[in-house]
C-alpha cells in the first residue's frame, strides 16, 4: 500500500534522473520521505525508468539483487529486490567504460539467463526456469549509487527503500562472449575470480544466490505475476551477485575468470 502521493513519487524519480544526468549524487530519498514503503520505492523506480524510455531507451531485462544472505543482513531485509536493465546499460566484453558516467561505481560477479520462452506464474520452479532458458552467459554488474550510500553531511545511511528507488543500484552490465546451456554444468558450483589490476579482490560460487541462481529468476517472475507481467523471450536476467561489490576508479582494469565458462575483461577510463 503506497504512502506517497503521485506528485511525491514523480518528484523523487526526477531527482534521481537529474542526478544521473549531472553525474552527481543526491541525499537518500528516505531523508525526505522517511515514511515511504516498498510499494513507494518501486513506484519511484518505475517512474525513473519511464523517464529513460521517454528519452529513447528500452527495457532489455531485469536484475535481481540482495540474493545472498550476507547482503540481506547488511540491508536488514529478508527478500531480494529487482531493477530494470536498459539498452543503454549494455557493454560488450573488453569494453573501455567511462568511469565518470557513474557515481560511486562498483563491480559484482554474476550469471545472466537469456530466455527462449515466456516465464509467467506464481508457482514456477528452478526446472521451469532452466527449461525456459536459451543460454546462460557470465556477466558483470556495474552498480552505481545515484543517492549517497552515506550522506556526507549527516552520516545518514540509505536504506533498502533508497536502493530500490535507485533502480536497485544498477548502472550497467558487461556481458561475456561464452554461452552455455542451462543443463551443461551444475550452476551451483559455477564460480568466478575477480581481479582488479591483476590482484584478486573477490571469489565466489553461484550457490550463494539463494542456493541456486535460477531461484533469483523464479523470485522475480513470481513477484511480477500478480500484476500480469511475464518475463519474455530474449530478455536478459541478472540472477544476483555471488561476490561482494568491489569499488571502481578511473584507470582500473577488471578481469573475471569463470574457468571453463570464459573470462570478462573491462577497463575504466
ZAMARGU-4260 file (C-alpha; in steps of 0.2 Angstrom, whole numbers, plus 5000, padded with zeros to 4 digits):
<rodrens>
0) 5000/5000/5000 | 5008/5016/4994 | 5010/5031/5006 | 5017/5044/4995 | 5007/5054/4983
5) 5009/5053/4964 | 5017/5070/4964 | 5030/5065/4978 | 5034/5049/4968 | 5037/5059/4952
10) 5047/5072/4961 | 5059/5059/4969 | 5061/5050/4952 | 5065/5067/4944 | 5079/5070/4957
15) 5087/5053/4953 | 5085/5056/4935 | 5093/5073/4935 | 5107/5067/4947 | 5112/5054/4934
20) 5112/5066/4920 | 5123/5078/4930 | 5134/5064/4937 | 5132/5069/4955 | 5124/5061/4970
25) 5109/5067/4980 | 5104/5064/4998 | 5095/5047/5000 | 5076/5048/4996 | 5071/5042/5013
30) 5078/5058/5021 | 5064/5067/5013 | 5051/5053/5014 | 5055/5043/5030 | 5038/5035/5030
35) 5039/5028/5012 | 5037/5009/5010 | 5042/4996/4997 | 5027/5000/4985 | 5033/5018/4985
40) 5051/5013/4981 | 5046/5003/4966 | 5034/5016/4960 | 5049/5029/4961 | 5059/5016/4951
45) 5046/5014/4938 | 5044/5032/4936 | 5063/5034/4934 | 5063/5020/4920 | 5048/5029/4911
50) 5059/5045/4910 | 5073/5034/4902 | 5061/5026/4890 | 5054/5043/4885 | 5072/5048/4881
55) 5073/5033/4868 | 5080/5020/4879 | 5072/5002/4880 | 5070/4988/4893 | 5081/4973/4889
60) 5078/4963/4905 | 5079/4964/4924 | 5092/4962/4938 | 5089/4953/4954 | 5098/4959/4969
65) 5100/4956/4988 | 5100/4937/4984 | 5114/4932/4996 | 5112/4931/5015 | 5127/4942/5018
70) 5119/4956/5008 | 5102/4954/5015 | 5109/4955/5033 | 5118/4971/5028 | 5102/4979/5021
75) 5091/4972/5035 | 5079/4963/5023 | 5075/4945/5020 | 5069/4946/5002 | 5078/4950/4986
80) 5074/4966/4976 | 5074/4969/4957 | 5079/4983/4945 | 5077/4986/4926 | 5090/4983/4913
85) 5090/4996/4899 | 5099/4995/4882 | 5110/5010/4887 | 5117/5000/4901 | 5124/4986/4890
90) 5143/4984/4887 | 5152/4971/4877 | 5167/4960/4884 | 5183/4970/4883 | 5174/4987/4883
95) 5183/5003/4888 | 5170/5011/4900 | 5169/5029/4905 | 5171/5029/4924 | 5164/5047/4925
100) 5147/5042/4919 | 5144/5033/4935 | 5143/5039/4953 | 5151/5028/4966 | 5153/5013/4954
105) 5157/4995/4960 | 5158/4978/4951 | 5149/4962/4955 | 5151/4945/4948 | 5136/4936/4941
110) 5127/4924/4929 | 5114/4930/4917 | 5100/4920/4910 | 5093/4924/4892 | 5076/4917/4889
115) 5069/4907/4874 | 5052/4905/4881 | 5040/4916/4891 | 5040/4914/4910 | 5024/4918/4920
120) 5016/4912/4936 | 5017/4911/4954 | 5022/4893/4956 | 5037/4892/4945 | 5052/4881/4949
125) 5070/4880/4946 | 5066/4867/4932 | 5054/4879/4924 | 5067/4892/4923 | 5080/4881/4916
130) 5068/4874/4903 | 5063/4892/4898 | 5082/4897/4896 | 5090/4898/4879 | 5108/4900/4887
135) 5117/4907/4902 | 5132/4919/4900 | 5144/4926/4913 | 5141/4944/4916 | 5147/4958/4927
140) 5135/4970/4935 | 5141/4988/4937 | 5132/4995/4952 | 5130/5014/4954 | 5123/5025/4968
145) 5113/5040/4962 | 5110/5044/4980 | 5124/5044/4994 | 5126/5027/5002 | 5131/5038/5017
150) 5126/5056/5017 | 5142/5066/5019 | 5134/5080/5029 | 5124/5070/5042 | 5131/5052/5041
155) 5113/5046/5037 | 5114/5029/5028 | 5102/5025/5014 | 5090/5011/5017 | 5084/4997/5006
160) 5070/5009/5000 | 5083/5020/4994 | 5092/5006/4984 | 5075/5000/4976 | 5071/5018/4971
165) 5088/5019/4963 | 5084/5005/4951 | 5091/4993/4964 | 5108/5001/4961 | 5110/4996/4944
170) 5121/5006/4932 | 5127/4994/4918 | 5130/4976/4913 | 5146/4969/4905 | 5142/4953/4896
175) 5154/4939/4892 | 5157/4930/4875 | 5154/4912/4880 | 5136/4905/4880 | 5132/4888/4888
180) 5116/4878/4890 | 5107/4878/4907 | 5110/4859/4909 | 5128/4859/4904 | 5135/4861/4921
185) 5129/4862/4939 | 5126/4880/4941 | 5128/4880/4960 | 5146/4876/4958 | 5149/4889/4944
190) 5162/4901/4951 | 5171/4917/4947 | 5188/4925/4952 | 5188/4944/4951 | 5204/4953/4948
195) 5207/4972/4949 | 5223/4977/4941 | 5229/4959/4942 | 5226/4957/4960 | 5212/4945/4966
200) 5199/4955/4975 | 5184/4943/4977 | 5180/4925/4973 | 5163/4916/4975 | 5151/4902/4970
205) 5134/4904/4962 | 5126/4894/4975 | 5127/4910/4986 | 5112/4916/4976 | 5098/4908/4986
210) 5106/4891/4984 | 5104/4891/4965 | 5105/4906/4953 | 5089/4901/4945 | 5080/4904/4961
215) 5083/4923/4958 | 5074/4921/4942 | 5059/4912/4950 | 5058/4925/4963 | 5056/4940/4951
220) 5044/4930/4940 | 5033/4926/4955 | 5033/4944/4960 | 5028/4950/4943 | 5014/4938/4941
225) 5000/4946/4951 | 5002/4961/4940 | 5000/4951/4924 | 5018/4954/4919 | 5029/4940/4912
230) 5047/4938/4908 | 5049/4937/4890 | 5059/4928/4877 | 5075/4937/4873 | 5076/4946/4889
235) 5092/4945/4899 | 5091/4942/4918 | 5105/4945/4930 | 5102/4932/4944 | 5111/4940/4958
240) 5129/4943/4963 | 5140/4929/4972 | 5154/4941/4976 | 5154/4957/4987 | 5155/4973/4977
245) 5172/4980/4973 | 5175/4999/4971 | 5180/5006/4953 | 5191/5020/4949 | 5196/5028/4933
250) 5212/5018/4927 | 5206/5001/4934 | 5206/4985/4924 | 5195/4971/4929 | 5195/4953/4924
255) 5183/4940/4930 | 5189/4922/4927 | 5174/4910/4926 | 5185/4895/4922 | 5178/4885/4908
260) 5164/4897/4906 | 5176/4910/4900 | 5183/4927/4905 | 5176/4945/4905 | 5188/4960/4905
265) 5184/4978/4905 | 5194/4994/4908 | 5188/5010/4916 | 5194/5027/4908
</rodrens>
